[in-house]
Structures are given as structure tokens and as C-alpha cells.
Amino acid sequence: MKLVVNADDFGYTKGVTEGIIEGYHRGIVRSTTALTNMPWLELGKNLTKDCQDLGIGVHMTLTLGKALTGVKSFTDDQGNFLSKARIQSMDLNQEEVYEEWKAQIERFREVFGRMPAHLDSHHHMHVMNEKLRETAQRLAGEYHLALRRFCPYEFVSGFYGETVSREGFLELLRQNAGKDIEIMVHPGYCDLELYRRSSYNLARVQELDILCSDEVLAYIKAEGIELTHY
């Protein structure tokens, strides 16, 4: 069984970024995806210098931070993306989405000096509708990258919010024994920036604790589960 434990939101805030790295060094995180339009991306690059087997992808976004392309149709007067609810109600120009997501991928290549490990999206935008899915698949094909939900790793989403517990995480592993899976996680430290910006804040510390717990580490070892990334 191969297990990709992917930490979303790398680069979101300083605390989230440092917490994900903690999850790598002390726990089972071996994959993460970066919000390349956020100001903590450079810090993230510096923190990953001694993380040789950490796969880092691009967390394509249309709902958090500023657009990199200056697009006007789905941003506010300051260039910030509109809310998730607003985006979901709009018929987005897919060429503009393509250019924005492409710019986010290119920003990763500029900062890290290499290709990302895979692609996924913030708030699952790339599977919100068929048009966005096709745009994401177009980019994945052009860059020859794996895309979450459309790759050999079965996507497992039952570790978030009220479902977060040590036993719950172990149960996900038991339910998917023998499969190659990705479990989406959101570990991090809750700094003031995160507390003010996101309703999912203190729960990230709880996730980090579980992903670094002796019980989870022992189970992974005992079952011969291979921790990997895309």
C-alpha cells in the first residue's frame, strides 16, 4: 500500500507553512501543495532545503489571495480573488482561468527552480464543474503532471473538521488497506494571520498532532505502508 499524505495550503501563512514542515520532520507528511500567489512562498522554499523526499505541488487557487495575472473578471478592485460563493455562481472565462493557473504554476518554477510534483486546487475548484475540470486537465497534460482525483492515487477526503481524530485517521487507513491512496490533510500552526483569515485555524494544530503521533507512526510501520508523494 502506498500512501500520499498531502498537506494543502503550503505558503498560506507563516504558521501553516512551518507546521507543514514540522509534519514532515516529525510525522508522516510527504507531500504538500503550495499557494504560489501567497507571500510566504519564499519562506517555504527555504524551509524545504533539507526535505529531500517531500513532494511539492501547486495548489491552484481562484478564491484566496491576489491574482497573478491582473485578471479583472473574478477579482475585486484590489486584485483579490472573490469569495468561494461568488466564484461558484459565475460562468468563468476559461481562458482567463487557464492563464491564471498557468501563472501560478510558472511562479512555482520561478521560486523553486524545478517542476512541481503534481497539481490540485484550493476549495476543490478544479472539480467544481466540467469546464474547470477540463482547464485543469489541460494544464496537467501540458506540464505532464499528475492531477488530484485523476491519477492512480485514489483520493480520500474523510479527515477534515469534525471528522479529525486519531482513531478516525487510522480507520481511513483500515478502510483503504491495500489501495494506493492520497489523504488530504491541513496541518499547521495557528498564527494570528491564520486565526483572522480562516475559520479552519485551531483544527490545523490538532491535525498536526495526529499526523505526528506515535500511534499513527507505529501503525504505518507495522502495516508496511509506504509513505510517498506524487
C-alpha positions as CSV (number, residue, x, y, z in Angstrom):
1,M,0.0,0.0,0.0
2,K,1.3,3.4,-1.0
3,L,0.1,6.4,1.0
4,V,0.3,10.1,-0.1
5,V,-0.4,12.3,2.9
6,N,-0.8,15.7,1.2
7,A,-0.8,18.9,3.3
8,D,-2.8,21.5,1.4
9,D,-2.1,25.3,1.7
10,F,1.7,25.4,1.9
11,G,2.6,29.1,1.9
12,Y,-0.8,30.3,3.2
13,T,0.7,31.8,6.4
14,K,4.0,31.6,8.2
15,G,2.4,29.3,10.9
16,V,0.8,27.0,8.3
17,T,4.0,26.7,6.3
18,E,6.1,25.9,9.4
19,G,3.6,23.5,10.7
20,I,3.6,21.5,7.4
21,I,7.4,21.2,7.6
22,E,7.0,20.0,11.2
23,G,4.6,17.4,9.9
24,Y,7.3,16.2,7.5
25,H,10.2,16.1,10.0
26,R,8.2,14.6,12.9
27,G,5.3,12.9,11.2
28,I,4.0,11.3,8.0
29,V,3.6,14.3,5.7
30,R,5.5,13.5,2.5
31,S,3.6,15.7,0.1
32,T,2.3,19.3,0.1
33,T,0.8,21.8,-2.4
34,A,1.8,25.4,-2.5
35,L,-0.4,28.5,-2.8
36,T,2.1,30.2,-5.1
37,N,0.3,33.6,-5.0
38,M,0.8,33.9,-1.3
39,P,3.6,35.9,0.4
40,W,5.1,33.1,2.4
41,L,6.1,31.0,-0.6
42,E,9.8,32.1,-0.4
43,L,9.9,31.1,3.3
44,G,8.5,27.7,2.2
45,K,11.3,27.3,-0.3
46,N,13.9,28.0,2.4
47,L,12.3,25.6,4.8
48,T,12.3,22.7,2.3
49,K,16.1,22.7,1.6
50,D,16.6,19.7,3.9
51,C,13.3,17.9,3.0
52,Q,14.7,15.7,0.2
53,D,11.7,13.4,-0.2
54,L,9.0,16.0,0.2
55,G,7.0,16.3,-3.0
56,I,5.7,19.9,-3.5
57,G,2.9,20.6,-6.0
58,V,0.8,23.6,-6.9
59,H,-2.5,24.3,-5.0
60,M,-4.2,26.2,-7.8
61,T,-6.5,28.9,-6.5
62,L,-9.3,31.2,-7.6
63,T,-10.6,32.0,-4.1
64,L,-7.7,33.1,-1.9
65,G,-5.2,35.9,-2.2
66,K,-4.4,38.1,-5.2
67,A,-4.4,37.0,-8.8
68,L,-1.0,36.8,-10.5
69,T,-2.3,37.8,-14.0
70,G,-4.2,41.0,-13.1
71,V,-7.5,39.4,-14.3
72,K,-10.5,41.6,-13.6
73,S,-13.5,39.4,-14.2
74,F,-13.1,37.3,-10.9
75,T,-11.2,39.7,-8.6
76,D,-12.1,42.8,-6.7
77,D,-10.8,46.3,-7.1
78,Q,-7.6,45.4,-5.2
79,G,-6.9,42.4,-7.3
80,N,-8.0,39.9,-4.7
81,F,-10.0,36.8,-5.8
82,L,-13.7,36.9,-5.0
83,S,-15.2,34.6,-2.4
84,K,-15.8,30.9,-3.0
85,A,-19.6,31.5,-3.1
86,R,-19.2,34.3,-5.7
87,I,-16.9,32.2,-7.8
88,Q,-19.3,29.2,-7.7
89,S,-22.1,31.4,-9.0
90,M,-20.2,32.7,-12.0
91,D,-19.6,31.5,-15.5
92,L,-15.9,32.0,-15.6
93,N,-13.9,32.7,-18.7
94,Q,-11.9,29.6,-19.0
95,E,-9.0,31.2,-20.9
96,E,-8.6,33.6,-18.1
97,V,-8.7,30.8,-15.6
98,Y,-6.1,28.9,-17.7
99,E,-3.8,31.9,-17.8
100,E,-4.1,32.5,-14.1
101,W,-3.5,28.9,-13.1
102,K,-0.6,28.7,-15.6
103,A,0.9,31.8,-14.0
104,Q,0.7,30.1,-10.6
105,I,2.5,27.0,-12.0
106,E,5.2,29.2,-13.5
107,R,5.6,31.1,-10.3
108,F,6.4,27.8,-8.6
109,R,9.0,27.0,-11.2
110,E,10.5,30.5,-10.8
111,V,10.8,30.2,-7.0
112,F,11.8,26.5,-6.6
113,G,13.7,26.2,-9.8
114,R,12.0,22.9,-10.8
115,M,8.7,21.4,-11.9
116,P,6.0,20.9,-9.2
117,A,5.3,17.3,-8.2
118,H,1.5,17.5,-9.0
119,L,-1.5,19.8,-9.3
120,D,-4.6,20.2,-7.1
121,S,-6.7,23.1,-6.2
122,H,-7.9,25.2,-3.2
123,H,-11.5,24.6,-2.3
124,H,-11.5,21.8,-5.0
125,M,-12.0,24.4,-7.7
126,H,-10.7,22.0,-10.4
127,V,-13.7,19.7,-9.9
128,M,-16.3,22.4,-9.2
129,N,-17.7,21.9,-12.8
130,E,-16.8,20.3,-16.1
131,K,-15.3,23.5,-17.6
132,L,-12.8,23.9,-14.7
133,R,-12.0,20.2,-14.7
134,E,-11.2,20.5,-18.4
135,T,-9.0,23.5,-17.8
136,A,-7.1,21.8,-15.0
137,Q,-6.7,18.6,-17.1
138,R,-5.4,20.7,-20.0
139,L,-2.7,22.2,-17.8
140,A,-1.8,18.8,-16.2
141,G,-1.4,17.4,-19.7
142,E,0.7,20.3,-20.9
143,Y,3.1,20.1,-17.9
144,H,2.9,16.3,-17.7
145,L,1.8,16.4,-14.1
146,A,-0.5,14.2,-12.0
147,L,-3.8,15.9,-11.1
148,R,-5.6,15.1,-7.9
149,R,-8.6,12.8,-8.4
150,F,-7.5,12.0,-12.0
151,C,-4.4,9.8,-11.2
152,P,-3.5,6.4,-9.8
153,Y,-3.9,7.5,-6.2
154,E,-7.5,7.3,-5.0
155,F,-8.5,10.5,-3.3
156,V,-9.6,10.1,0.3
157,S,-11.2,13.2,1.9
158,G,-12.5,12.0,5.3
159,F,-10.0,13.9,7.5
160,Y,-11.3,17.4,8.0
161,G,-13.2,19.4,10.5
162,E,-15.4,17.3,12.8
163,T,-14.0,14.1,11.4
164,V,-10.5,14.8,12.6
165,S,-9.3,12.3,15.2
166,R,-6.5,9.9,15.7
167,E,-8.9,6.9,15.5
168,G,-10.6,8.4,12.5
169,F,-7.3,8.7,10.6
170,L,-6.4,5.1,11.4
171,E,-9.9,4.0,10.4
172,L,-9.3,5.6,7.0
173,L,-6.2,3.5,6.6
174,R,-8.0,0.3,7.6
175,Q,-10.9,1.0,5.2
176,N,-8.5,1.5,2.3
177,A,-6.0,-1.2,3.1
178,G,-4.2,-2.5,0.1
179,K,-5.0,0.5,-2.1
180,D,-2.7,3.3,-3.2
181,I,-4.4,6.5,-1.8
182,E,-4.0,10.2,-1.1
183,I,-5.3,11.5,2.1
184,M,-5.9,15.3,2.0
185,V,-4.8,17.0,5.3
186,H,-4.4,20.5,6.6
187,P,-1.8,20.6,9.4
188,G,-0.2,23.8,10.6
189,Y,0.4,26.2,13.5
190,C,-2.3,28.7,14.2
191,D,-0.7,32.1,14.0
192,L,-2.6,35.4,14.2
193,E,-2.8,35.8,10.4
194,L,-4.5,32.4,10.0
195,Y,-6.8,33.0,13.0
196,R,-8.1,36.2,11.4
197,R,-8.3,34.9,7.8
198,S,-9.6,31.4,8.1
199,S,-12.3,29.6,10.1
200,Y,-10.2,26.5,9.9
201,N,-7.5,27.5,12.3
202,L,-7.0,25.7,15.6
203,A,-8.1,22.4,14.0
204,R,-4.8,22.5,12.0
205,V,-2.8,22.1,15.2
206,Q,-5.0,19.1,16.1
207,E,-4.3,17.6,12.7
208,L,-0.6,18.2,13.1
209,D,-0.6,16.5,16.4
210,I,-2.3,13.4,14.9
211,L,0.0,13.2,11.9
212,C,3.0,13.3,14.3
213,S,1.6,10.9,16.9
214,D,3.4,7.8,18.0
215,E,0.3,5.7,17.4
216,V,-0.1,6.7,13.8
217,L,3.7,6.3,13.1
218,A,3.6,2.8,14.7
219,Y,0.6,1.8,12.7
220,I,2.3,2.9,9.4
221,K,5.4,0.9,10.3
222,A,3.6,-2.2,11.5
223,E,1.4,-2.4,8.4
224,G,4.3,-1.8,6.0
225,I,2.6,1.2,4.4
226,E,4.9,3.1,2.1
227,L,4.9,6.9,2.6
228,T,5.4,8.6,-0.7
229,H,4.4,11.6,-2.9
230,Y,3.3,12.2,-6.5
